[in-house]
């Protein structure tokens, strides 16, 4: 049996090295992608929490505004009722 030429053996060795490097790069890429996805999930969660806080704050402010209007009306009614009883 004839041995393969040296250039073929070198090519085969380089091919194996290239495949190993490709696999290493693939694992590195997948790891980086997983980290980016994890960070993205964390940021989405933070944004959702901030939106919830803003919604709650706006509801609170709206309720305070309604209550303030009601109190102003009560004060106005009480004042007009007092004026009527004085005269």
C-alpha positions as CSV (number, residue, x, y, z in Angstrom):
1,X,0.0,0.0,0.0
2,X,1.3,3.4,-1.0
3,X,1.6,6.1,1.6
4,X,-0.3,9.4,0.8
5,X,1.9,12.3,-0.2
6,X,3.1,14.6,2.5
7,X,1.1,17.6,1.1
8,X,-2.1,15.5,1.6
9,X,-1.1,14.7,5.2
10,X,-0.4,18.4,5.9
11,X,-3.7,19.4,4.3
12,X,-5.5,16.9,6.3
13,X,-3.9,18.1,9.5
14,X,-4.7,21.8,8.6
15,X,-8.3,20.7,7.9
16,X,-8.6,19.1,11.3
17,X,-7.1,22.3,12.9
18,X,-9.6,24.4,11.0
19,X,-12.5,22.3,12.1
20,X,-11.4,22.5,15.7
21,X,-11.1,26.3,15.4
22,X,-14.5,26.5,13.9
23,X,-16.0,24.5,16.7
24,X,-14.2,26.7,19.3
25,X,-15.5,29.9,17.6
26,X,-19.0,28.5,17.4
27,X,-19.0,27.7,21.2
28,X,-17.6,31.2,21.9
29,X,-20.3,32.8,19.7
30,X,-23.1,30.8,21.4
31,X,-21.8,31.8,24.8
32,X,-21.7,35.5,23.8
33,X,-25.2,35.2,22.3
34,X,-26.5,33.6,25.6
35,X,-25.0,36.5,27.6
36,X,-26.5,39.1,25.3
37,X,-29.9,37.4,25.6
38,X,-29.6,37.3,29.3
39,X,-28.8,41.0,29.5
40,X,-31.7,41.7,27.1
41,X,-34.1,39.8,29.4
42,X,-32.8,41.8,32.4
43,X,-33.3,45.1,30.6
44,X,-36.8,44.1,29.5
45,X,-37.6,43.3,33.1
46,X,-36.3,46.7,34.3
47,X,-38.3,48.5,31.6
48,X,-41.4,46.7,32.6
49,X,-40.9,47.6,36.2
50,X,-40.3,51.2,35.3
51,X,-43.5,51.2,33.2
52,X,-45.5,49.7,36.1
53,X,-44.1,52.4,38.4
54,X,-45.0,55.2,36.0
55,X,-48.5,53.7,35.5
56,X,-49.0,53.6,39.3
57,X,-47.7,57.1,39.7
58,X,-50.0,58.5,37.0
59,X,-53.0,56.7,38.5
60,X,-52.1,58.1,41.9
61,X,-51.8,61.6,40.5
62,X,-55.1,61.3,38.7
63,X,-56.8,60.1,41.8
64,X,-55.3,63.0,43.8
65,X,-56.5,65.5,41.2
66,X,-60.1,64.0,41.4
67,X,-60.0,64.2,45.1
68,X,-58.7,67.8,45.1
69,X,-61.6,68.8,42.8
70,X,-64.0,67.1,45.2
71,X,-62.5,68.9,48.2
72,X,-62.7,72.2,46.4
73,X,-66.4,71.6,45.6
74,X,-67.1,70.7,49.2
75,X,-65.3,73.8,50.5
76,X,-67.2,76.0,48.0
77,X,-70.5,74.4,49.1
78,X,-69.7,74.8,52.8
79,X,-68.7,78.4,52.2
80,X,-71.8,79.2,50.3
81,X,-73.9,77.5,52.9
82,X,-72.3,79.5,55.7
83,X,-72.9,82.8,53.8
84,X,-76.6,81.9,53.4
85,X,-77.0,81.3,57.2
86,X,-75.1,84.5,58.2
87,X,-77.4,86.8,56.1
